[in-house]
Amino acid sequence: MVQETFLITGAGTGFGKGIALGLAEQGEKVIAGVETMSEVSALENEAKERKIDIQVEKLDVTDPADRERAWTWDVDVLLNNAGISEGGSLADIPEERLRNQFEVNVFGPILLTQKIAKAMVKKQRGKIVFMSSVSGLMADPLSGPYGGSKFTLEAFAESLSKELQEFNVQVAVINPGPYLTGFNDREFEAWRTWRDNPAERLFDYEQLAFPYEQLDPEELIKEGIKVITGETNDYRNVVPKAMSAMIKKRQKELWDKKSDENLGERHELVQKSIDIEPATTPVKGIVNKIKDKL
């Protein structure tokens, strides 16, 4: 059998880095795409120290030149993992930050995917996986920009899966819950880059933090590897699985929600954003209870 080539975008940090290194440790042929040249050096050095054979390439998905170079690679499995999170109220976020959210999370990945998908069609095989989020299935206050980008990615992935099925190309999505990689906490620090008038904001972002306890990311990395290698062939992959019930409940509640419901009251997740400390993890020994609650 010909060894498959896996292209992982956003492999400089977090899930992407963990999945890329994990696959390479298993002997898979991996191209790890990272945003900057400094990340190329850092990941190459880490792989060398761990004696892992991996190809590291600069691949900023929003850069047309980087995308064109990536189209020359023979890719069998693509994991569209690169992404950012812009937190803040939709009434507050500056236009350029909102547009950037969609450039990185939606337009960059889809434009990268286009020619890779056509190459897969020619071979009549391949797999495209989108790293979505539970935020692509349910929307929280203060995360509308990020959630909106992931809802859009969900629609694009669903359409693409139906378009490519006759050509034997698989499509799947991974929906991580709250894992402690730093990504979620950075979402609630994104306001520090805003060029606006703080006096006009609806919320005091100094007082807000990511409103969920966060879990060890190793579980997500293991499950992600199963999805992209085909060990798991589900289209939708919520991790942790226990969170699926919460998502379905939240989706069902919208069918009965009234537009004037709870007016004048602060939403419970806004209050939790005020009460919780950044990078909060479950108390030792109750991780499973947290998952069950999710």
C-alpha positions in Angstrom: 0.0 0.0 0.0 1.1 3.6 -0.8 1.7 5.5 2.4 -0.8 8.4 2.8 0.2 12.0 3.3 -1.5 14.0 6.0 -1.6 17.8 5.8 -2.4 19.5 9.1 -2.9 23.2 9.1 -2.5 25.3 12.2 0.1 22.8 13.5 2.2 25.3 15.4 0.2 25.1 18.6 -2.7 23.3 20.4 -4.7 20.5 18.8 -3.0 20.8 15.4 0.5 20.4 16.9 -0.6 17.5 19.1 -2.2 15.7 16.2 0.6 16.3 13.7 3.3 15.0 16.2 1.1 12.1 17.3 0.6 11.0 13.7 4.3 11.3 12.9 5.1 9.3 16.0 2.9 6.5 14.6 5.1 6.5 11.5 2.6 8.4 9.3 3.9 10.9 6.6 2.9 14.3 7.9 3.1 17.8 6.5 2.7 20.2 9.4 1.6 23.6 8.2 2.3 26.5 10.5 1.6 30.2 10.2 5.1 31.8 10.6 8.7 30.9 9.9 9.5 31.1 13.6 7.0 28.3 14.2 8.6 26.3 11.5 11.9 26.4 13.4 10.3 25.7 16.7 8.4 22.7 15.5 11.4 21.3 13.6 13.5 21.6 16.7 10.9 19.9 18.9 10.5 17.1 16.4 14.2 16.6 16.2 14.5 16.4 20.0 11.7 13.8 20.1 13.3 12.0 17.1 10.2 12.4 15.0 10.3 12.6 11.2 7.9 15.3 10.1 7.8 17.9 7.2 7.2 21.4 8.6 6.0 24.1 6.1 5.0 27.7 6.4 1.3 27.7 5.6 -0.7 30.8 6.5 -4.1 29.8 5.1 -5.0 33.4 4.4 -1.9 33.9 2.2 -2.6 33.2 -1.5 1.1 32.4 -2.1 1.2 29.9 0.7 -2.0 28.2 -0.6 -0.6 28.0 -4.1 2.5 26.2 -2.7 0.4 23.8 -0.7 -1.6 22.9 -3.9 1.7 21.3 -5.3 1.8 18.8 -2.4 0.3 15.3 -3.0 -2.2 15.3 0.0 -4.4 12.3 0.8 -5.9 13.6 4.1 -6.4 17.3 4.9 -7.1 18.5 8.4 -8.3 22.1 8.3 -7.3 23.0 11.8 -6.0 26.5 11.5 -8.2 29.0 13.3 -8.4 31.9 15.7 -11.0 33.0 18.2 -12.2 36.6 18.5 -14.3 37.0 21.6 -16.6 39.9 22.5 -20.1 41.1 22.0 -21.4 41.3 18.5 -22.4 44.9 19.4 -18.9 45.8 20.4 -16.4 44.0 18.1 -14.7 46.3 15.6 -15.3 45.5 11.9 -11.7 44.6 11.0 -11.6 42.0 13.9 -14.9 40.5 12.8 -13.7 40.2 9.2 -10.4 38.7 10.3 -12.3 36.1 12.2 -14.0 34.9 9.0 -10.9 35.3 6.9 -8.9 32.9 9.1 -11.6 30.4 10.1 -13.7 30.3 6.9 -12.4 31.8 3.7 -8.7 30.7 4.2 -9.6 27.0 4.8 -12.2 26.8 2.1 -9.9 28.4 -0.5 -7.1 26.1 0.5 -9.5 23.1 0.2 -10.7 23.8 -3.3 -7.8 22.6 -5.3 -6.8 19.9 -2.9 -10.4 18.6 -3.2 -10.1 18.6 -7.0 -6.8 16.7 -6.8 -8.5 14.1 -4.6 -11.4 13.8 -7.1 -8.9 13.0 -9.8 -7.5 10.2 -7.6 -11.0 9.1 -6.6 -10.0 9.0 -3.0 -9.1 11.3 -0.1 -10.4 12.7 3.1 -11.1 16.3 4.2 -11.6 17.0 7.9 -12.7 20.3 9.4 -11.8 21.2 13.0 -15.0 22.9 13.9 -16.2 23.3 17.5 -19.1 22.8 19.8 -19.4 26.5 19.2 -20.4 25.6 15.6 -23.4 23.8 17.0 -24.6 26.1 19.8 -23.9 29.8 20.3 -22.8 31.4 23.6 -22.9 35.1 24.6 -19.6 36.9 24.1 -18.4 34.3 21.6 -20.6 35.3 18.6 -17.8 36.1 16.2 -16.1 32.8 16.8 -19.3 30.8 16.9 -20.5 32.5 13.7 -17.4 31.4 11.9 -17.8 27.9 13.1 -21.5 27.7 12.2 -20.5 28.8 8.7 -17.8 26.2 8.5 -20.4 23.6 9.5 -22.6 24.5 6.6 -19.7 24.5 4.2 -18.5 21.1 5.4 -22.0 19.6 5.1 -22.4 20.9 1.6 -19.0 19.7 0.5 -19.6 16.3 1.9 -22.7 15.9 -0.3 -20.9 17.3 -3.3 -17.8 15.0 -3.0 -19.5 11.7 -2.1 -19.9 10.6 -5.8 -16.1 11.1 -6.2 -15.2 8.8 -3.2 -13.9 11.7 -1.2 -14.8 11.7 2.5 -15.6 14.8 4.6 -15.9 14.9 8.4 -16.0 17.4 11.2 -14.5 17.4 14.7 -16.2 19.4 17.4 -14.0 20.0 20.4 -15.5 21.1 23.7 -13.7 23.1 26.3 -10.1 21.9 26.3 -7.2 23.8 28.0 -4.8 24.7 25.3 -4.8 28.4 25.8 -7.0 28.9 22.8 -10.2 29.6 24.7 -8.5 32.0 27.1 -7.0 34.0 24.3 -10.5 34.4 22.9 -11.4 36.4 26.0 -8.2 38.5 25.7 -8.7 39.4 22.0 -10.4 42.7 22.9 -6.9 44.1 23.9 -6.2 44.5 20.2 -9.3 46.5 19.5 -9.0 50.0 18.1 -12.2 51.5 19.5 -13.6 53.7 22.3 -13.8 51.6 25.5 -16.4 54.0 26.9 -18.8 52.9 24.2 -18.6 49.1 24.9 -21.5 47.2 26.4 -19.2 45.1 28.5 -16.1 45.5 30.7 -13.9 42.9 29.2 -11.4 43.2 32.0 -13.9 41.4 34.1 -14.7 38.5 31.7 -13.2 35.1 31.2 -14.1 31.9 29.2 -17.2 30.5 31.0 -16.4 26.8 31.1 -14.1 24.6 33.1 -11.5 23.2 30.7 -10.3 19.6 30.2 -6.9 18.0 29.4 -6.5 18.2 25.6 -4.8 14.8 25.3 -8.3 13.2 24.9 -9.1 15.4 21.9 -5.7 14.7 20.2 -6.3 10.9 20.5 -9.8 11.2 19.2 -8.8 13.5 16.4 -6.1 11.1 15.2 -8.8 8.3 15.0 -11.0 10.5 12.8 -8.4 11.5 10.3 -6.9 8.0 10.0 -10.3 6.4 9.5 -10.3 4.4 12.7 -13.5 6.4 13.4 -15.7 7.1 10.4 -18.4 9.2 11.9 -19.2 12.4 10.1 -19.7 14.5 13.3 -17.3 13.9 16.2 -18.1 15.8 19.4 -15.3 15.4 22.0 -16.0 14.8 24.8 -18.8 12.6 23.6 -20.8 13.4 26.8 -21.2 16.9 25.5 -23.5 15.7 22.7 -26.5 15.6 25.0 -26.0 19.2 26.1 -25.7 20.4 22.5 -28.9 18.6 21.4 -30.7 20.0 24.4 -29.5 23.5 23.6 -30.6 23.1 19.9 -34.0 21.9 20.9 -34.6 24.7 23.3 -34.4 27.3 20.4 -37.5 25.8 18.9 -39.5 26.9 22.0 -37.6 30.1 22.9 -39.6 33.3 22.9 -38.0 36.6 21.7 -39.1 38.4 24.9 -37.9 35.6 27.2 -35.9 36.7 30.3 -35.7 40.3 29.1 -34.0 42.5 31.8 -32.1 39.5 33.2 -28.3 38.8 32.7 -27.7 35.5 30.9 -26.3 32.8 33.1 -23.2 32.4 30.9 -22.5 36.1 31.0 -22.6 35.9 34.8 -20.3 32.9 34.8 -17.8 34.8 32.6 -17.7 37.4 35.3 -17.4 34.8 38.2 -14.9 32.3 36.7 -11.1 32.7 36.7 -9.2 32.2 33.4 -7.9 28.7 32.6 -10.1 27.1 35.2 -9.8 23.3 35.3 -12.2 20.8 36.9 -11.3 20.0 40.5 -9.2 16.9 40.7 -11.3 13.7 40.9 -14.5 15.2 39.4 -13.5 15.4 35.7 -16.0 12.7 34.8 -18.8 14.6 36.7 -17.9 17.7 34.7 -18.1 15.8 31.5 -21.5 14.4 32.5 -22.7 17.9 33.3 -21.5 19.1 29.9 
